[in-house]
């Protein structure tokens, strides 16, 4: 059990790191830095020079690479920085797959004594396989709307499952569930969906700016952004209520404080995104802090630890 707990904990933190990398990919617009999959510009290792790309010329003499879907990927779109960011994200994805396999192997001896660890690890393994396939579809469809939202949602669910695996194998004493945290978890999941769809609307301008200034991109996000913003106030109100009721019960439990702090940080980052022209660093921070908030709320709502 102790061995499984260590592997599950390591897998959780590694997966959270992959979410950070994914946030960097989104913020820098590097999602198509490698326009094909599983290769990158037709190479298994990122090309160091344009001459390394297996290319040919079109009728106008412009070089392009014909990918496995027979799409023309013009070398004029080649960006070394974005290519390496996306490629490292893929490498991290492979490492996560290895960590998940290790978690499943570690759960095998426990399949009779603690079957939920075994079956939970099996579900995590299947989810990672599906996520890998879905990631390839995201690239092949050139960041098709809807696919990115599903990809992000499954990543959040996977993080929650890994928290359960870590908690089920933990020797720590279990505490009482904080009232309202499960409702808050549902609201945060909804915010993740809405926030990702807002980003999908913005992606349309990163591909084709059409003369729209960067600071005005969010103005074209429509009803999704109009729901995403006020819903944050509901999240804040519920977080304050959870903090207040938890403090009356015990001042030693810091989890409600962390949750409220993350919510306030998310609102601040949202304001920066809305009024400072979507700076890339704040996009990454918004996603990472959101993932951390979701993990804290899930832990508080399903696997609280007793205060010491």
N, C-alpha and C positions, 0 to 999 in steps of 0.2 A: 504493500500500500504506500509506503514512504517513497519508494522508487517511482511509482506511478504519479504521485503528487508532485514530485520534482519535475518530471517530464511534462506533465500537464501545465504546471506553472510556467515553465520555460516556453512551451508552445503558445500559451496565452500572450506572453509579453512579445514574443516574436511576431505573432499575428497582429498585435497592436502596432508594432513597428512597420508592418506592411501597410497598414492603414495610413500611417504617417507618409510613407513613400507614395502611396496612391494619392494622397492630398497634394504632394509636391508635383506629381504628374499633372493633376487637374489644374493647379494654380499656374503652372508654367506653360500649359497648353501642349504638353509633350505626349498626349495620348496617341498621336499618330507619328511620333518620332521614328518609330519603326512601323511603316505602313502595311506590313504583311505579317503573317503569323503561320508557323512558329519561327520562321527565319526573320532576319532584320535586313531589309533591302537585299533580299536574296542570299544573305550570308548567315551562317550559324553563329559567327562572331561578328560584332559590329565592324563595318568597313572603316578603315582609317583614312582612305582616300576615295574619291569618286571613281577612280580607275578600278577599284576593287569590286564595284557593283556590276553585275552582268547586265549590261545595257545595250540598247540598239537605238537607231535614229528613226524618228517619224518622218513624214513627207516634208516637213518644214526644216528638218535637220536637227530638231531638238531631241536630246538623249532621254530615254525613259527605260525603266525596268518593268518587264511584264511579270506580274506576280502569279501565284498559283491559281488565282481566280480569273486570270486573263485580263486584269485591270492594268492600265498604264500608270505607273508611278513615276512622274517626271522628276529627274534629278535636280531640277531647279528648286524643288521643295525640300531638298536635303538640308538638315540642320543638325550638325554634330552634337551640340549641347542637348537638344531635345531627344536625339537618338539615344544618347548614353543614359539620360534620366529614365526613359521608358525601358531601356534594356536592363538597367539595374533593378527596376521594379519587377521585371519578369524573373530575374535571377532570384530575388527575394521570394517571389511566389513559388518558385521551385523549392527553395529552402523550407518554406512553410509546409509544402507537401511532404517533405522528408520528416519534419517535426511531427506532423499529424500521423504519419505512418508509424513513427517511433512511439507515439502515444497509444495507438491502436495495439501495437505489439506488446507494450507494457501492460495493457488492460487484459490481454488474453489469459494470463494465469488467474485473473480475478473474475473470469466469466461466470463461475458458479457461486463464489462467495459474495461477489458484489456485481451482479449482472448489469446494473444501470451504468456502471463505468464502462463495461464492455460495449453495450449497445449505444451508449452515448458517444464513445470513441468511434464506433462504426459509422454512426450518423455524421459525425464531424468529418471523417474520411470521405464519405460520399459527397458531402457538401463541398469540400475542397476540390474534388474531381470535377463536380459540376461548375464550380466557380472558375476553374481553369478553362473549361470549355466555353463558359459564358464570356470570359475575358477575350478569348479568340474571336467570338462573335462580335463583341464590341469593336474590335479592331477591323474585322472584315466588313462590317457594316458602316465603318467610318463614324463611330460614336453615335449610332442611331438612338434617337430619343426613346426613352423607356427602358432600353437595355442597361444604360448606366445606372438608372434608379434601381432596377432589380439587382444589379451587381453590388451596389452599395448596401441595399437592404439586407441581402444575404450575408454580407460581411459583418454587419451589426448583429445578426442572429447567430452567426458563427462565434463571435466574441462572447455572446451571452452563454452559448452552450459550453464554451471552454471555461467560463467562470464556474458553471455548474460542475464540470468535471473536477476542477481544482478544489471547489468547496466540498464536494462529496467525499473527496479523499483527504480532506484536511483534518488534522487532529485538534484544531481550535474548537473551543466551546461555542455552541450556537446561541445566538441572541434572539430577541424577539423582533418580529417584522415591524418596520416603521409604517405606520398608518398612512395611506395615500401614495406610497411609492409605486405600487403597481399601476395605478392610474397615471402617475407621472411618467412611468416607463412607456405606456401606450402613447401619451402625448409626444414624447421625445421621438419615438419611432415615426409618428406622423410628421413631425418636424423634419426628420431625416429625409423622408419621402418628398415633402414639399421643397425643402432646401435643395435637394439634388435636382428636382425638376426646374427650379429657378436657375440653377447652374446650366441645365440643358438649354434653356432659353438664351442664356448668355453665350453659350457655345456657338450659336448661330452667327453671332457677331464676330467671334474670334476667327471663324472661317471666312466670312464675307462681311467686313465692317460696314459696307454700303454708306460710308460717309457719316455714320453715327458716332459721336464722341464717346469715349470709353465711360466717362462719368454718367452718361445717359443710357447705358445699356440696360440697367435695371428697370428703367421706365417702360421698357418693352416686354417685361416678364409677365405682365398681365395679372389675371386673377390669382395665380399661384402665389406671387409675391404679396398680394394684398391679404391673403390668408396667413402666409408664413409670418409676417411681421406682428400682427395683433395676437396671434396664437402664442407668441413668446411671452406676452404679458400674463396669459393664463398659466403658462409654465412657471413664470416667476412667482405668481400668487400662490400656487400650490407648493412651490419650494419653500416659500416663507412660512406657510402654514405647517409644513413638515418639520422645518427647523424649530419653530416655536413650540410645537407639541413635544418634539423630541427633547428639547432643552428642559422642559418642565419635568420630564421623566428622568433624565440623566444628563448631567453636564459633562460626563466623561466621554460620551459617544461623539466623535469628531466627524463621522460620516455625513450627518445632515449639514454641517458647516461646509464641508468640501462640496457637497451637492449645490448648496446655495451659492458658493463662490464660483463654481463652474457656470451656473446659470447667469450670474451677473457678468462674468467674463464673456460668455457667448453673446449676450445682449450688446455689450460694449463693442465686440468685434463686428456684430451685425451693423451697428451704427457706422463704424469705420468703413465697412464694405459699401454701405449705401451712399455715404456722403464723401468718400475719399477716392472714388473711382476704382473700386475693386482692386486694391493693391495685392499682388500675389502672396506676400507673406501673411496677410490677414486671412486670405482664402484657406491657406494651409492650416493656420492656427485655428480657424473656425471649425474645420473638419476634425482636426485632432482633438480639440477640446470637447467637441460634441461627442466623439467616440468615447472619450474618457468619462464624460458625464453619464452617458448611457450605461457604461460598465458600473459606475458607482451606484446608480439608481437600481440596476438589476441586482447587484449584490445586496443592497439594503432591502429590496423587496422580496427576494427569494432566499438569500443565504447570508443573513446578518451574523456578525460575530459578536459575542458577548463583550461588553465593555469591561475593562480592567481598572 
